[in-house]
Amino acid sequence: MGSWCAIRTGCLTQNVTVDYGRDVLEGFDRRRPVTYPSVPVEIGLVVEDASSGFCGDIVKVTPEAVTLRDRKGYVRHFAWKPGGFLLEGKRVTLVRVAADAPESLRLTASGSIASAAPPRARTARASRIWVEGRHDAELLEHVWGDDLREAGIVVEPMHGIDHLVEAVREFAPGPQRRLGVLVDHLVAGSKESRLAQQVQSEHVLVTGHPFVDVWAGIRPRAVGIDRWPDVPRSVPWKQGVAAALGVDLEGLWPQLRNRVNTYADLEPELVGAVERLLDFLI
């Protein structure tokens, strides 16, 4: 029996039929090679990842991955593979149309298409993105800096969120003065989630990731480890990580940050949280 998922793209909602009655062993037929129709990838096309069932519209394309965004705004990245996606319930192979791309086409570290024209100075908007600390701000600049400068959005560290309610009140958000807040460890029942609920409004959006520190939003493989070390709660997380890795804490952050080349080196939860803020503010 078929099912469908609704994807909101722009002001339109598309219903995509998903055939859950398909043969799950279809791709493993050893009697003959299986081929799938090739479909040129394009922004806004609604597809489903054949392995996980994640359904969304294509929002970014890089040499490493296709980025899908579901109707809740959650973003995930999927590698290119034959028959790796479903389009209207049928397996297809998404292909990049490199031949049609202009020679000057360049992708930013966030996966956006960079302007071919030299960047021009732009006055900063009144809207802001607040992040918890300096490392969060540096990571956003490292990956999304081109997008932020193009949009005139300034990122400011809060140095903690204990006084978030008072700070938002003083900022006085409005239609032309929106505020986006990126929070570490934004999970149900946490202090962070309770504070976020107090400040959310039509002019304030709080997003976050589940990691105790933004360092853990970097994929372990990007820094050459299998996983981030387990750190006892009694030990400050950064110090515990440095000790477990057998390195000095001083100078460790720049090394980690510089191992991030594109958004694909970050965990999807962090990427999705940042991109929801950009969509809200731009």
C-alpha positions, 0 to 999 in steps of 0.5 A, a space after each residue: 500500500 502506498 503512503 505519502 509525505 507532504 513537503 513544503 517548498 516555498 508556498 506550495 505543498 507537494 504530496 509524494 507517493 511512497 511505495 512501501 510495498 516495493 521489493 526490499 531486495 530489488 537492489 540485490 538481484 545477482 542474476 543481472 545488473 540493475 539499472 535505474 533511470 537517471 534524473 538531473 538533480 535540481 534544487 526544490 525537487 522532492 525525493 526520498 532516500 531509499 535506505 532510510 525513508 527520509 523524504 524532503 526537497 533538495 536544498 543543496 548539492 555538493 560533490 560529496 552529498 545531496 542535502 534534503 530538508 523535510 517538512 519540519 525543516 530537519 536537514 540530512 545529507 545523503 551520498 550519491 549512489 545508483 538507485 539511491 533515491 525514490 522519485 514518485 515512488 520509483 527508484 532513480 539515480 540522481 546525477 549532477 549536471 556539471 556540463 551545464 554549470 558555468 565555469 565560474 560556479 563555486 560552492 561555499 563551505 556551506 554548500 551555497 552557490 557563491 556569486 561570481 561577482 566580487 563581494 560588495 560591502 553591505 551594511 549589517 542588518 539589525 537582525 542578529 544571530 546569538 550563539 553561546 560562545 566564541 567557538 560557536 561564532 568562529 565555527 559559523 564564520 568558518 562554514 557560513 561566513 560567505 552566506 552571513 556577509 552576503 545577507 548582512 547578518 552578524 553573529 554575536 557570542 552570548 558567553 552562556 545563556 543564563 541571562 537569555 530572557 533579560 537579553 532578549 527583552 533588552 534587544 527588543 525584537 521586531 519585524 525588522 529586528 529579528 533574533 536567531 539564537 543557537 543553543 548547545 544541548 537543546 534537549 527536552 527537559 534541559 535548562 536550555 529548553 526551558 529558557 528557549 520556551 520563554 523567549 520564542 516569538 514570531 520575531 525570535 527563533 531559538 534552535 539548537 543541537 543535542 551536543 553538550 558542546 559545539 565541538 561535538 558538532 564536528 563529525 569525529 571522522 573529520 578530526 581523525 577519530 572514531 567517536 568523541 570520548 566519553 567524559 564524566 559529568 564531574 569533568 569539564 567536557 573540553 578538558 576531558 576530551 583533551 585528556 582522553 585524546 592525550 593532547 594539550 587543551 590550549 590550541 586544540 580548538 583551532 586544530 579541530 576547527 581547521 579540519 572542517 572544510 565544508 558543512 559535510 564535516 558537521 553533524 546534521 543536527 548542527 547544520 540543520 539548526 544553523 540553516 533554520 536560523 538563516 532561513 528565518 533571518 534572511 
